[in-house]
């Protein structure tokens, strides 16, 4: 738990409610809505509490519609909370103080800030003027970012002619020209190929190291989160359902480990089932689930009983763990 002296971000009881107007389809529905307009309240975020230390990188996970982007928009001051308290670097985000805006950035993978018909460099120069970055700092920052992102060959191209990966590199660099201390990254690698995802992760990791920046990252690519974040916060239906170490989440939500075998000689499914739940059995390749607390004992018996050429023990994929957590949290509401 962070203290007020080392906290970059502190959130208490954060909520956001929307009033959504509903209408029946067609002309008749439109006419009815004039006479009797119906609406309902959507609770997008419900009582979120959160503390982040300076320099901490946190994965912010949840299914579509969980409230992730709405939360980030409130933390960055784009949306006003319905209730609750938010403190980012000593500022109240909704007031949009100039010093606050110079200290944060929000990067949304599905939105763009670059001017579509102009070279990316022109947008960089606009940001230089907005944030009052002197020429020496601007050139130094551009050199540093070019080392990691390889920008020099694409800055003078029209943004519309850049590939998605090239554009995302420029978007990220433009958003960090003023060297913000808090980064809100909402799906920064969405739609990118694997190699480009790795480049973006390396850039974020290096920026965090150099600037001691605090990072909140949302992503549907679990590799982004596992590569960058030791701590994760999981939100579902507007509520935080987990906040802690990634390994602790795996232990909490997945009571088994996966044992992968390469057999030297075949074994029947019935024989394999004595040692664990048979997930797959394809010739000499076998995958078993075993209770986490019994893996050592069962694996030892398995090696004695079967002709094993190779054996590995793994935690289940983080996607599976997150999916199980969502299911467990939702089950009581549907019971």
N, C-alpha and C positions, 0 to 999 in steps of 0.2 A: 504494500500500500504506500502510495506516495504521500509526502508531507506538503504543506503549503509552500515550503521553500524550494522544493525540487519539482513541483507539479507544473507541467506545461498546460494541462487541460483538466478541468474539474466540472463534472456534470451532476446535478441532483434533481431527480423527479422530472426529467424532461418529457414533455408530452406535446403531441401535435394532432389536432382534430380538424378534419375537413367537413364542410357541409356540401353534400353532393345532391344536386337536383335530378329527379328522375322523371322520365316522360315515356309514355307509350309510343310505339312506332306509328308513323304515318301522319296524314293531315289531321285525322280525328284526334289522335294523341296530342298533337300540337295545340289544337283548339281547347281540349280539356285542360292542358297545362296552364292556359291563360286564366281559367276559372278556378281551378283547384291544383295549385302547384305542390307537388310532393317532394320531400327531401329526406335524406337520412344523414346521420353523422358517421363518418369513417374515422376510427381511431388508428392513425398511421403509426404513431409512436406513443408508448404507454409507460411512463414512469421509469425512464432509463437513468441509471446511475453509473458513472464512469470516471476513473482517474487515470491519467497518463503522465508518466515522468518525462522529463526532458531527455531527449535522445532515444526514447523507446520507440520500437516499431511493433505495431499491433495489427493483426489480421481481424477484420470486421466482417463476419460471415453471416449468411442467412439466405433463405430461398427468395425467389422473385416476390416482391410485394411485402417483404418482411419489415421494411422501414429503414433500410441501410442508407439509401440515397437521401431520403427525407432527413435523417439524422445528420448526415454530413452537411446538408444545406443549412440546417440550423446552427451547427457548429461553426460554419464559415460565414454566417450572417445573412445568407440569401433568403432564408425563411425566418419568420418570427415564431417562437414557441407559443403554444396555447398556454402552457404553464411550465414552471421549473426554472432552474438557475444554470447558467453556463458561464464559465470563466476560462478564457483561453489567453494565456500569457498575461493575465491581469486585466484583460479587456472583456467587455460584454459584447459578443459578436453582433447582435442585432443593431447596435448603435453605429457600426461601420466606421469607427474612428480611423483616421488616415494612418496612424502608427500601427493599428491592428492590421489593416489591409496590406501594409508593407511587410508584415511578419508572417503572413500565411499565404497558401495557395490552394486552389481546388482544381484538380485535373479530372475531367470526366471523359472516359474513353469514347463515349458515344456523342460527345459534343466537341465543337472546335472553336478556338479563339483566333486562329490564323485567318487572314484575309484571303478569300478563295482565289481571286483573280490576280493577286500580287505575289511576288517572290516571298518566301518565308522570311528572308532577311529584313524586308520592309516591316513586317509585324514585330520582329525583334527590336528594330529601331523605335517603333511606336512605344513598346514596353519600356525601352530605355528612357524615353522622354517622360512617360507616365510616372515611373518610379524614381526619376531624377538620378539615374546611375551615371557617374562621370565616365568619360571615355576610357580612362586607364582601367577602371574596374570592369567596364563592359568588355574590353579586349581580353583582359585576363580571364574573365568568366567564360568567354567564347572559346578561348584556347583550351581550358580545362574540359569543357563539355565536348569539344571536338575530339579530344583524346579518347573519350569513352564511347561517344555516339557516332563518330565519323561523319560530321555535319558538312564539312567544307565543300563537298561535291554537289550538295543539293540545295544550299541556301539561296541560290540565285534562280532556281526553277520556280515557275508558278506553282502555287499550292495545289491547284487542280490537277497538275501533271505529276504529282508525287504519288508513289505507291502508298498503301495504307501504313506500312511499316515506316517509310520515310517520313510521312506526315506525323505519325505518332512520336517519332524521335524529336521532330521540330516542336510539336505541341508541348512536350515535356520540358525541353530546354527553354522555350519561351516562358513557360510558367514558373521557371526557377531562376530566371535572370537576376531577380532582385534578392536572391539567396534567402528565401523565407525560412523561418525556424520551425514552422508547423506545416506539414504536407497532408492534405486530404486527397487521397488517390482513389478514384472510383472507377474500377475496371480499366486500368491504364494499358493492359495488354490484350483487350478484347479484340478478337478477329485476327490477331497477328500469328504468324507462323512460329514454330518452336524456337528457331534460332533468334528471331527478333524478340521473343519473350525473354530469352536469356539475356540479351543485350540490355533490355529495359531494366531487368532485375539487377544486373551488375551496376547500372547507372544509379539506381535508387540506393543500393547498398553503399556505394562509394560516396554518394551525397550525404547519406546519414553519417558515415564515418567522418567525413571532412567537416561537416557543419554541426555535428551533434544535434541533428534535426529530429523532431518528433514526427512519426509517420503513422497515419491510419490508412490501411489498405483494404479495399474491398475487391474481391475477384472471384469469378467462377472457376478459375484455373487454380486448383489446389497447389500446384507446383509453385505458383507465386508466393503463396502463404507459407508453405513449408520451407522455402528457400530463404525467406526474409524475416519471418516472425516466430519468436519463441512463445509469445503470448497471443491467444486468440479470444475474441469476444463474439459470441454467437447470439444473434437476435432472430426471433421468430414471432410473427403476429404483433410486432411492435414492442415486445418485451425481451430483455436480456435473459437468455436461458442458460448461458455458460460464460464464465470469465475466468481464464486461468491458463495454465501451461498446456501446450498441445499434447504432450505425453499423458497428462492427467485426463484430458478429454478422451483419449483412446482407451485408457483403462476404465473410465467411467461408463462409456457408451458401448464398449466392445469387450465382452467377458471372455473372448476366445482369441487365439492366435492361429494363423494359417501355416500349416506345415506342408511344404512342397517336396515331393519325392521323385527321384529318378531311379527306378528299379532296375536291377541287373537281370532279373527273371520275373515273369508275370506272377501276379497274385490275384485272387478272386475279390470281387467287391465285398462279399460277405466277410472274408478274412481281414480286409482293410478296415471294415466297419468296427472291428473289435477295438481299434485304436483311436477312432474319432469319427466325426461326421464326414462322409465322403462327399466332397464338393464336386470333384471331377475325377474321372478315371479313363484315361485314353492310352491304352496299351501299357507302356512302361512309365508313363507320366501320371502322377497322382497328386491330388490336392486334398488335404484334410483340414478340418477345423477341430481344434482341441481346446478345452477349458484352459484359460490363461494360467491358473494356479497349478495345473497338472501337466504342463507341457514337458518339463524335464523328465518326470517319471514315465510318461507315456512314450516319449521319443526314445528313451532307453529301451523300453520293452519292444518297441517297434523295430529297432535295430537288431535286436536279438531274434525276433520272429520272422523278419523279412530279409530278402537279399537286396540290400539298398546300395546303389552306386553313389547317390548324392542326396543330401538333405539340407533344406534351408527352413528357417523359422522366421516368419514375418508378422508384423501387425497388419490388419486389414487396411485397404486403401482409405485415405482420409475422407474421400467422397462417401464411402460406405458408412464410416463413423458418423459423419455429419448427417447423412440421411437417417440413420437410426436415431440420432438425437432428436431430429425434427419429429419423427414418428412417435417417439416416447413422450415428447412434450405435448403433442396434439391429442394423443389418445384420450386423456380424461375429458377433453371438451366434447368429444364425439361419443363418449360412453353413454 
